[in-house]
Amino acid sequence: MKFFISHSPGLLLALCFGMASCSKKQDVGIPVGQFASLTGAQATFGQSTDKGVQLALEQINSSGGVLGQPIHLITKDNQSKPGETSTAVRELITRDKVVGLIGEVASGRSLEAAPIAQRSGIPMISPASTNEKVTEAGDHIFRVCFIDPFQGTVCAKFARELKATKAAVLVDVSKDYSLGLAKSFKKEFVAGGGIIVGEQSYSGGDKDFSSQLTAIKAENPEVIFLPAYYTEAPLIIRQARQLGITAPFIGGDGWDSPELISVGGAALEGCYFSNHFSNQSTDPQVVAFVDAYRKKYDGDPDAMVALGYDALRLLADAMKRAGTTDPARVTAAIAATREFPGVTGKITLDEHRNPTKPAVILQVKNGKFTYVETVAP
C-alpha cells in the first residue's frame, strides 16, 4: 500500500480534487448570511433567533428550496460585542458573497451593520431590532418586528389600562433600544394625561441599582417602565422588591428570555411586557409552527425564535417573487411585501421598510409568560 500511494501522484491529485468537490457540494446553494449574538451578554437572543432561522431553513430546503436551489446559510457570531458585527458582515459580503443578510436582534448591532449592507447593496432583514433608526440607514434595510414608537405607545396605553396615572422610568443609557422605548413611552403616557414622576438611568452591565430605585420609591409611582434587556431587568426588579417597591414593572420585548424568570424568580410575578408573539395563540399557522419547533427542539418557541423564522421565510419569499437572487431585485421584492403570512402576524412593509403588525402583552404569572391581550397598530 505504501509503495502504491507514494508512486501515484496522479491518484493523490485526483483524490484531493474529489475531496474538494465533495466539500463544494456541501456549500452549493444560494448564500445567505446570518449575524447573531450566539455567545456573550445577549446570547439567548441570538441562540433563539438562530433556532427560528434554522427551522425555516429546514422547511424551505425540504420543500425544494428557492428557484430550484437550496439556501446555503452562513452564520457568524458577533459575541454580543461592539465592533464584531461590522467584521462579520464585511466577511459575509466580501468573502462569502451572500445575496441577503439576516440580523441582528440588538438595535445597536443592527445600526452597526446597516451602513455596510446599504453601501454594498445587499438586502438586510433584522428579526427584532426595534429602534426606528435602523431602517433609516437606507433602502436595503428592513425588519419584521414593530418599532419602538409603537411598542412604547402600547406599553403606555396598557399602563393606563392598569389605572396608573403616575409612572417612573428607569432607562439604560448605553442602549439605543432602551432610549427609544423610554422616549415613546413618556410621550404617550403624558399625552394620555399621565405624569412621569421620576426618571433614573443606569448603564448595561451594572449590578447595583439601589440608588436609582431608592429615588424612584420616594416618588411613589403606580407603575415603573423598565425598557431593559433580560440581563439587567430581573436584577433590577429583585432589588426593587427588596427595597419594598410593590408597583408593577412594565417592559418591552427585551425581557423575552428564559433567564428573566430563572434569575428574577418570584420578584417578577405580576409584571408585564410587550412582545411580538405568544406561543399560546390558537391561530392554525402558529399552532403548526409551535408543533414543528417542539419536534425539532423539544421546547416552546419564544418571540425571537418566531421573528428569526419569519425573517428568513420573508427573504426566501421575496427571492421567489423576484425570480432571481440578484440583490437589487430581491430588495425591490422585499419592499413590495404585502400581507406576508408571518407567525408573528401578517407583515406589510410601509414606505420606511417597517411592518405594520400587532403587539401582544404578556404577564409573568406562576413563573410563566402568560398572554394578556393583543394590541393592534
Summary of the structure (lengths in Angstrom):
residues: 377
radius of gyration: 22.8
end to end distance: 72.8
largest distance: 90.1
contacts: 1381
relative contact order: 0.13
helix: 48%
strand: 20%
